[in-house]
Amino acid sequence: MIQIYNSQTRQKENFVPLTPGKVGMYCCGPTVYDYFHIGNARPFIMFDVFRRFLESRGYEVTFVQNFTDVDDKMIDRANREGITVKELGDRFIAEYWKDAGALGVKPATVHPRATEHMQEMIEIIRGLVDRGLAYEKDGSVYFSTPDFHDYGKLSGQNLEDLDSGARVSVDEEKRNPLDFALWKAEKPGEPSWDSPWGKGRPGWHIECSAMSMKYLGDRFDIHCGGQDLLFPHHENEVAQSEGYTGHPFVNYWMHNGFLNIDNTKMSKSLGNFFTVRDILKEYEPESVRMLMLSAHYRSPLNFSREMMAQAKASLTRLYTARDRMTDLEKTAKPAAHQDDLDDMKGKLKEIEERFDAGMDNDFNTAEAMGALFELVYLANTELNESSAKESVEEALALLNKMTGIFGLLTKKEDEVPQEVQELANERAQARKDKNWARSDELRAKLSEMGWLVEDSPQGQKLRRA
């Protein structure tokens, strides 16, 4: 049974989807005014892995991740560049696809844009006004937090404490400092849309309520995002959604922990704020993904050169094990004794159960990763040229299943550039001729090009450094 830590109840709960065999899942996506940063990469990667695991368990997952393509930051940058907000959004949505694709993040089932869902937002806002939970003032509409009696239940805070200590800007149009904008009246230089309250644009929070309910229904299984979104964004989503429908909005809320840079909170003022585009100039994207999987998603995670070096070394171990098993599979013979097969089958089953147990335990990728490296150790110590073909095939299939859920080992063996292969062939001939100096020279040259050479009983092997 899969268990999920529910941020709302602050405990682990058995996962029971609303519709047997199907899962509706919404993940807050990027605001597309710039390249997304390395902190954003964590939820994108982690919730991608959770989706993959649910699919491996046979669930049909409808995964929705939005693009916020109108907000203050987008308007400011578009105005500075002298382009439209739409042009800016189109540009950085295209850049999102490049970086998310490099990190191995699968496209969502639906990627809705906020600007394409104005009518859905207006309908919800109108309903909230009709129910006395929102009010209009000078063309803007605000949610009245004191009139939603469960406000604060997601973040575990009560309205009185929030009100007295709120770090919310005072706005003379608001009745209460914690009230938040559902619709903002038109201002010069901003894009606007028609509404019953005049021209304007939506507030940030209403966008996610409208898009999630449009594609998943007005109650769905999982809503996820970064810990920084818990309050006020997700709290406000709960208030406006449940205020509109009159029933629970989401069954399981999931929030990932913060990513630190060299044990320091990421901040532009500290100069340690990095986009994924920056990071990928120095590191392989698969190594970044490996690092993200090394810790439980709710725990803080440190991004540093040392951690990246460890992630790269771990990834190399996985590739080496896969390539070795692939070679053994080509030469192995059918088993002579059933007992040998049964012994290996039992060991593989235990490893698979430990992997599944880790993932069942609130998607604990760190625990599951431990099981994956148990498989690598087993393969390295017990599989060799005399192993049964069936044993090698089953071990390789399990490795591919686990790494497929993690979104790792996406490079194929034959993805070797012609120039690299020619140098490797020349090195193989040098070794055959016992020209060790030339062999070492070619190894060093290949290393400079980002390729490592391994000599094995099966011959020379190439892999990326």
C-alpha positions as CSV (number, residue, x, y, z in Angstrom):
1,M,0.0,0.0,0.0
2,I,1.4,3.4,-1.0
3,Q,1.6,5.9,1.8
4,I,1.7,9.7,1.3
5,Y,2.6,12.3,3.8
6,N,-0.3,14.7,3.6
7,S,0.7,18.3,4.4
8,Q,-2.8,19.1,5.4
9,T,-3.2,16.4,8.1
10,R,0.6,16.4,8.8
11,Q,0.8,12.6,8.8
12,K,1.3,9.7,6.5
13,E,-1.9,8.3,5.0
14,N,-2.7,5.3,2.8
15,F,-3.2,6.4,-0.7
16,V,-6.7,5.6,-2.0
17,P,-7.6,7.4,-5.2
18,L,-11.0,8.8,-5.8
19,T,-11.5,6.6,-8.8
20,P,-10.0,3.1,-8.6
21,G,-7.1,2.7,-11.0
22,K,-6.9,6.4,-11.8
23,V,-5.0,9.3,-10.3
24,G,-5.5,13.0,-10.9
25,M,-2.4,15.0,-10.0
26,Y,-1.7,18.7,-10.3
27,C,1.8,20.2,-10.0
28,C,2.4,24.0,-9.9
29,G,4.5,24.9,-12.9
30,P,6.8,27.8,-13.6
31,T,6.1,31.5,-14.1
32,V,7.6,32.0,-17.5
33,Y,9.4,35.3,-17.2
34,D,12.9,33.7,-17.2
35,Y,14.7,30.4,-17.2
36,F,13.7,28.2,-14.3
37,H,16.2,27.9,-11.4
38,I,17.8,24.9,-9.9
39,G,15.3,25.1,-6.9
40,N,12.4,24.7,-9.4
41,A,14.1,21.6,-10.8
42,R,13.6,19.7,-7.6
43,P,9.8,19.5,-7.7
44,F,9.8,19.1,-11.5
45,I,12.1,16.0,-11.1
46,M,10.6,14.5,-7.9
47,F,7.0,14.7,-8.9
48,D,7.9,13.3,-12.3
49,V,9.4,10.3,-10.5
50,F,6.3,9.9,-8.4
51,R,4.1,9.9,-11.5
52,R,6.4,7.3,-13.1
53,F,6.1,5.1,-10.0
54,L,2.3,5.4,-9.9
55,E,2.2,4.4,-13.6
56,S,4.5,1.4,-13.0
57,R,1.9,0.3,-10.4
58,G,-0.7,0.3,-13.1
59,Y,-2.5,3.6,-12.4
60,E,-3.7,5.8,-15.2
61,V,-2.3,9.1,-14.2
62,T,-3.6,12.4,-15.5
63,F,-0.8,14.8,-14.7
64,V,-1.4,18.5,-15.0
65,Q,1.3,21.2,-14.8
66,N,0.5,24.8,-15.6
67,F,2.3,27.7,-17.0
68,T,1.7,31.0,-15.2
69,D,2.0,33.3,-18.2
70,V,0.7,36.5,-16.8
71,D,1.8,38.2,-13.5
72,D,3.7,41.2,-12.2
73,K,7.2,39.9,-13.0
74,M,6.2,39.0,-16.6
75,I,4.6,42.4,-17.1
76,D,7.6,44.2,-15.7
77,R,10.1,42.3,-17.9
78,A,8.0,42.5,-21.1
79,N,7.7,46.3,-20.6
80,R,11.4,46.6,-20.1
81,E,12.1,44.7,-23.3
82,G,9.4,46.4,-25.3
83,I,7.6,43.2,-26.2
84,T,4.2,41.8,-25.3
85,V,3.6,39.5,-22.3
86,K,2.5,36.8,-24.7
87,E,5.8,37.1,-26.6
88,L,7.8,36.8,-23.4
89,G,5.7,33.8,-22.3
90,D,6.1,32.0,-25.6
91,R,9.9,32.5,-25.5
92,F,10.3,31.1,-22.0
93,I,7.8,28.2,-22.4
94,A,10.0,27.1,-25.3
95,E,13.1,27.4,-23.0
96,Y,11.3,25.4,-20.3
97,W,10.9,22.5,-22.7
98,K,14.6,22.5,-23.5
99,D,15.7,22.5,-19.8
100,A,13.0,20.2,-18.5
101,G,13.6,17.8,-21.4
102,A,17.4,17.7,-20.6
103,L,16.6,16.8,-17.0
104,G,14.4,13.9,-18.2
105,V,11.1,15.4,-17.1
106,K,8.2,13.9,-19.1
107,P,5.7,16.3,-20.5
108,A,2.5,16.5,-18.5
109,T,-0.8,15.1,-19.7
110,V,-1.9,18.7,-20.0
111,H,0.1,21.9,-19.8
112,P,-2.5,24.7,-19.5
113,R,-1.7,28.3,-19.8
114,A,-3.3,30.8,-17.4
115,T,-4.2,33.2,-20.2
116,E,-6.2,30.6,-22.0
117,H,-8.5,30.0,-19.0
118,M,-10.0,33.4,-18.2
119,Q,-13.7,32.3,-18.5
120,E,-13.1,29.5,-15.9
121,M,-11.5,32.0,-13.5
122,I,-14.3,34.5,-14.0
123,E,-16.9,31.8,-13.3
124,I,-15.3,30.9,-10.0
125,I,-14.9,34.5,-8.9
126,R,-18.5,35.2,-9.8
127,G,-19.6,32.2,-7.7
128,L,-17.5,33.4,-4.7
129,V,-19.1,36.9,-4.9
130,D,-22.5,35.3,-5.1
131,R,-21.7,33.2,-1.9
132,G,-20.6,36.3,0.0
133,L,-17.0,35.1,0.1
134,A,-15.6,37.8,-2.2
135,Y,-16.3,41.5,-2.7
136,E,-15.7,44.0,-5.5
137,K,-13.9,47.3,-5.0
138,D,-13.1,49.8,-7.8
139,G,-13.0,47.1,-10.4
140,S,-10.9,44.6,-8.4
141,V,-12.3,41.6,-6.5
142,Y,-10.9,40.3,-3.3
143,F,-11.5,37.0,-1.3
144,S,-12.7,37.7,2.2
145,T,-10.6,35.4,4.4
146,P,-12.6,35.9,7.6
147,D,-15.7,34.6,5.9
148,F,-14.1,31.3,5.0
149,H,-14.0,29.7,8.5
150,D,-11.4,27.0,7.6
151,Y,-8.8,29.5,6.4
152,G,-5.4,28.4,7.6
153,K,-6.2,24.7,7.8
154,L,-3.6,23.6,5.2
155,S,-0.7,25.5,6.7
156,G,-1.9,24.8,10.3
157,Q,-2.3,28.4,11.2
158,N,-5.3,30.2,12.6
159,L,-6.7,33.5,11.2
160,E,-6.0,35.5,14.4
161,D,-2.3,34.6,14.5
162,L,-2.0,35.2,10.8
163,D,-3.8,38.5,11.0
164,S,-1.7,39.8,13.9
165,G,1.6,38.8,12.4
166,A,0.9,38.9,8.7
167,R,3.7,40.2,6.5
168,V,1.1,41.4,4.0
169,S,1.1,44.8,2.4
170,V,-1.6,47.1,3.5
171,D,-4.1,47.9,0.8
172,E,-6.8,50.5,1.4
173,E,-9.1,48.6,-0.9
174,K,-9.0,45.5,1.3
175,R,-11.3,44.9,4.2
176,N,-8.7,42.7,5.9
177,P,-4.9,42.6,5.3
178,L,-5.1,38.9,4.6
179,D,-7.7,39.2,1.9
180,F,-6.2,38.5,-1.5
181,A,-6.9,39.6,-5.0
182,L,-9.0,37.3,-7.3
183,W,-9.2,39.9,-10.0
184,K,-7.1,43.0,-10.5
185,A,-8.5,46.1,-12.2
186,E,-6.8,47.2,-15.4
187,K,-3.7,49.4,-15.1
188,P,-1.9,51.3,-17.9
189,G,0.7,49.1,-19.7
190,E,-0.8,45.9,-18.5
191,P,-2.7,43.2,-20.5
192,S,-6.3,43.0,-19.6
193,W,-9.5,40.9,-20.2
194,D,-13.2,41.7,-20.0
195,S,-15.0,40.7,-16.9
196,P,-18.3,41.5,-15.0
197,W,-16.2,44.0,-12.9
198,G,-14.5,45.7,-15.8
199,K,-11.3,45.1,-17.7
200,G,-8.5,43.5,-15.7
201,R,-6.5,40.4,-15.1
202,P,-6.6,37.5,-12.6
203,G,-4.7,37.2,-9.3
204,W,-2.1,34.4,-9.2
205,H,-4.0,32.0,-6.8
206,I,-7.2,31.8,-8.8
207,E,-5.3,30.6,-11.9
208,C,-4.3,27.3,-10.3
209,S,-7.8,26.6,-8.9
210,A,-9.3,27.2,-12.3
211,M,-6.8,25.1,-14.3
212,S,-6.7,22.2,-11.9
213,M,-10.5,21.9,-11.7
214,K,-10.9,22.3,-15.4
215,Y,-8.8,19.2,-16.2
216,L,-9.1,17.1,-13.0
217,G,-12.6,18.0,-11.7
218,D,-13.6,20.0,-8.6
219,R,-12.1,17.4,-6.3
220,F,-9.0,15.4,-7.2
221,D,-6.3,13.2,-5.7
222,I,-2.9,14.9,-5.4
223,H,-1.8,18.5,-5.5
224,C,2.0,19.1,-5.2
225,G,4.6,21.8,-5.2
226,G,7.5,23.4,-3.4
227,Q,7.3,24.1,0.4
228,D,7.5,27.8,-0.4
229,L,4.0,27.5,-2.0
230,L,2.3,26.1,1.1
231,F,1.4,29.6,2.3
232,P,-0.1,31.7,1.0
233,H,-0.5,30.2,-2.5
234,H,-1.9,26.7,-1.7
235,E,-3.7,28.0,1.4
236,N,-5.5,30.5,-0.8
237,E,-6.3,27.8,-3.4
238,V,-8.0,25.8,-0.8
239,A,-10.0,28.7,0.5
240,Q,-11.3,29.9,-2.9
241,S,-11.8,26.4,-4.3
242,E,-13.7,25.0,-1.3
243,G,-15.5,28.2,-0.9
244,Y,-16.7,27.9,-4.5
245,T,-17.6,24.2,-4.5
246,G,-18.6,23.7,-0.9
247,H,-16.7,20.5,-0.5
248,P,-13.0,19.3,-0.2
249,F,-10.7,20.4,-3.0
250,V,-7.7,18.0,-2.8
251,N,-7.3,14.7,-0.9
252,Y,-3.4,14.7,-0.6
253,W,-1.2,17.8,-0.5
254,M,2.5,17.1,-1.1
255,H,5.3,19.6,-0.6
256,N,9.1,19.2,-1.3
257,G,11.8,20.6,0.9
258,F,14.1,23.5,0.0
259,L,17.3,23.2,-2.1
260,N,20.3,25.0,-0.6
261,I,23.5,26.0,-2.4
262,D,26.6,25.0,-0.4
263,N,24.5,24.8,2.7
264,T,23.1,28.3,2.2
265,K,19.7,29.4,1.2
266,M,19.6,30.3,-2.5
267,S,19.2,34.0,-3.0
268,K,20.0,36.5,-5.7
269,S,21.4,38.9,-3.1
270,L,23.9,36.3,-2.0
271,G,25.0,35.6,-5.6
272,N,24.2,31.9,-5.3
273,F,21.1,31.9,-7.5
274,F,21.5,29.6,-10.5
275,T,19.2,28.8,-13.3
276,V,19.2,25.2,-14.7
277,R,20.6,26.6,-17.9
278,D,23.6,27.9,-15.9
279,I,24.0,24.6,-14.1
280,L,23.9,22.5,-17.3
281,K,26.9,24.4,-18.7
282,E,29.0,22.7,-16.1
283,Y,27.2,19.5,-15.2
284,E,25.5,16.6,-17.0
285,P,21.7,16.9,-16.6
286,E,21.4,13.2,-15.6
287,S,23.9,13.9,-12.7
288,V,21.6,16.7,-11.5
289,R,18.7,14.3,-11.6
290,M,20.7,11.7,-9.7
291,L,21.4,14.3,-6.9
292,M,17.8,15.2,-6.6
293,L,16.9,11.5,-6.0
294,S,19.5,11.0,-3.3
295,A,17.4,12.5,-0.5
296,H,13.8,12.2,0.6
297,Y,11.8,14.8,-1.2
298,R,10.6,16.5,2.1
299,S,14.1,16.9,3.4
300,P,16.3,19.8,2.7
301,L,18.9,19.1,-0.1
302,N,22.3,20.6,-0.5
303,F,23.6,21.4,-4.0
304,S,27.4,21.6,-4.1
305,R,30.4,20.5,-6.2
306,E,31.1,17.7,-3.7
307,M,27.5,16.4,-3.9
308,M,27.5,16.7,-7.7
309,A,30.7,14.7,-7.8
310,Q,29.1,12.0,-5.7
311,A,26.0,12.0,-7.9
312,K,28.2,11.6,-11.0
313,A,30.2,8.8,-9.5
314,S,27.0,7.0,-8.5
315,L,25.5,7.4,-12.0
316,T,28.7,6.0,-13.5
317,R,28.4,2.9,-11.3
318,L,24.9,2.4,-12.7
319,Y,26.0,2.8,-16.3
320,T,29.0,0.4,-15.8
321,A,26.7,-2.2,-14.2
322,R,24.2,-1.9,-17.0
323,D,26.8,-2.1,-19.7
324,R,28.4,-5.1,-18.1
325,M,25.1,-7.0,-17.8
326,T,24.3,-6.1,-21.4
327,D,27.6,-7.7,-22.5
328,L,27.0,-10.8,-20.3
329,E,23.5,-11.2,-21.7
330,K,25.0,-11.5,-25.3
331,T,27.3,-14.4,-24.4
332,A,25.5,-16.2,-21.5
333,K,24.1,-19.7,-22.0
334,P,20.8,-21.2,-20.7
335,A,20.9,-22.6,-17.1
336,A,22.0,-26.1,-16.6
337,H,20.4,-26.4,-13.1
338,Q,17.1,-24.9,-12.0
339,D,18.4,-24.4,-8.4
340,D,20.8,-21.8,-9.6
341,L,18.0,-19.9,-11.3
342,D,15.7,-20.1,-8.2
343,D,18.5,-18.8,-6.0
344,M,19.1,-15.7,-8.1
345,K,15.3,-15.2,-8.7
346,G,14.8,-15.1,-4.9
347,K,17.6,-12.5,-4.4
348,L,16.2,-10.3,-7.1
349,K,12.7,-10.6,-5.7
350,E,14.0,-9.4,-2.3
351,I,15.7,-6.4,-3.9
352,E,12.6,-5.5,-5.9
353,E,10.5,-5.7,-2.7
354,R,12.9,-3.4,-0.9
355,F,12.8,-0.9,-3.8
356,D,9.0,-0.9,-3.8
357,A,8.8,-0.6,0.0
358,G,11.0,2.5,-0.2
359,M,8.8,4.1,-2.9
360,D,5.6,3.0,-1.0
361,N,6.9,4.8,2.0
362,D,6.0,8.3,0.9
363,F,8.1,8.0,-2.3
364,N,11.3,7.7,-0.4
365,T,13.7,7.7,-3.3
366,A,16.7,7.5,-0.9
367,E,15.5,4.1,0.4
368,A,14.7,2.9,-3.1
369,M,18.1,4.0,-4.4
370,G,19.7,1.8,-1.7
371,A,17.9,-1.2,-3.1
372,L,19.0,-0.2,-6.6
373,F,22.7,-0.3,-5.5
374,E,22.1,-3.6,-3.8
375,L,21.2,-4.9,-7.2
376,V,24.4,-3.4,-8.7
377,Y,26.5,-5.1,-6.0
378,L,24.7,-8.4,-6.6
379,A,25.3,-8.2,-10.3
380,N,28.9,-7.3,-9.9
381,T,29.7,-10.1,-7.4
382,E,27.5,-12.9,-8.6
383,L,27.0,-12.5,-12.4
384,N,29.9,-13.5,-14.7
385,E,30.7,-15.3,-17.9
386,S,29.4,-18.6,-16.4
387,S,26.1,-17.2,-15.2
388,A,22.8,-18.4,-16.7
389,K,21.3,-16.3,-19.4
390,E,18.0,-16.2,-17.6
391,S,19.6,-14.8,-14.4
392,V,21.4,-12.1,-16.4
393,E,18.2,-11.2,-18.2
394,E,16.1,-11.0,-15.0
395,A,18.7,-8.8,-13.3
396,L,19.0,-6.5,-16.3
397,A,15.2,-6.2,-16.6
398,L,15.0,-5.3,-12.9
399,L,17.7,-2.7,-13.3
400,N,15.9,-1.2,-16.3
401,K,12.6,-1.1,-14.3
402,M,14.1,0.7,-11.4
403,T,16.1,3.2,-13.4
404,G,13.1,3.7,-15.7
405,I,11.1,4.8,-12.7
406,F,13.9,7.1,-11.6
407,G,14.3,8.4,-15.2
408,L,18.0,7.4,-15.3
409,L,20.2,5.6,-17.7
410,T,18.6,7.2,-20.7
411,K,21.8,7.1,-22.8
412,K,22.2,4.2,-25.1
413,E,25.4,2.2,-25.6
414,D,25.7,3.1,-29.2
415,E,25.6,6.8,-28.8
416,V,29.3,7.3,-29.5
417,P,30.4,10.0,-31.9
418,Q,32.3,8.8,-35.0
419,E,35.4,10.8,-34.0
420,V,35.5,9.2,-30.6
421,Q,34.9,5.7,-32.0
422,E,37.8,6.1,-34.4
423,L,40.2,7.1,-31.7
424,A,39.0,4.2,-29.6
425,N,39.6,1.8,-32.5
426,E,43.1,3.2,-32.9
427,R,43.7,2.7,-29.2
428,A,42.5,-0.9,-29.4
429,Q,45.0,-1.5,-32.3
430,A,47.8,0.1,-30.2
431,R,47.1,-2.3,-27.4
432,K,47.1,-5.2,-29.8
433,D,50.5,-4.0,-31.1
434,K,51.7,-3.6,-27.4
435,N,52.3,0.1,-28.1
436,W,51.5,1.1,-24.5
437,A,52.7,4.7,-24.9
438,R,50.3,5.4,-27.8
439,S,47.5,3.6,-26.0
440,D,47.9,5.8,-22.9
441,E,48.1,8.9,-25.1
442,L,44.9,8.0,-26.9
443,R,43.2,7.3,-23.5
444,A,44.1,10.7,-22.3
445,K,42.8,12.3,-25.5
446,L,39.5,10.5,-25.1
447,S,39.3,11.6,-21.5
448,E,39.7,15.2,-22.6
449,M,36.8,14.7,-25.0
450,G,34.6,13.4,-22.1
451,W,35.0,9.7,-22.6
452,L,36.4,7.0,-20.3
453,V,37.9,3.8,-21.6
454,E,37.6,0.5,-19.7
455,D,39.4,-2.6,-20.6
456,S,37.5,-5.8,-19.8
457,P,37.6,-9.5,-20.8
458,Q,34.9,-8.7,-23.3
459,G,37.1,-6.0,-24.9
460,Q,37.4,-2.2,-24.8
461,K,34.4,-0.3,-23.5
462,L,33.6,3.4,-23.9
463,R,31.4,5.4,-21.5
464,R,30.9,9.1,-20.9
465,A,32.9,10.6,-18.1
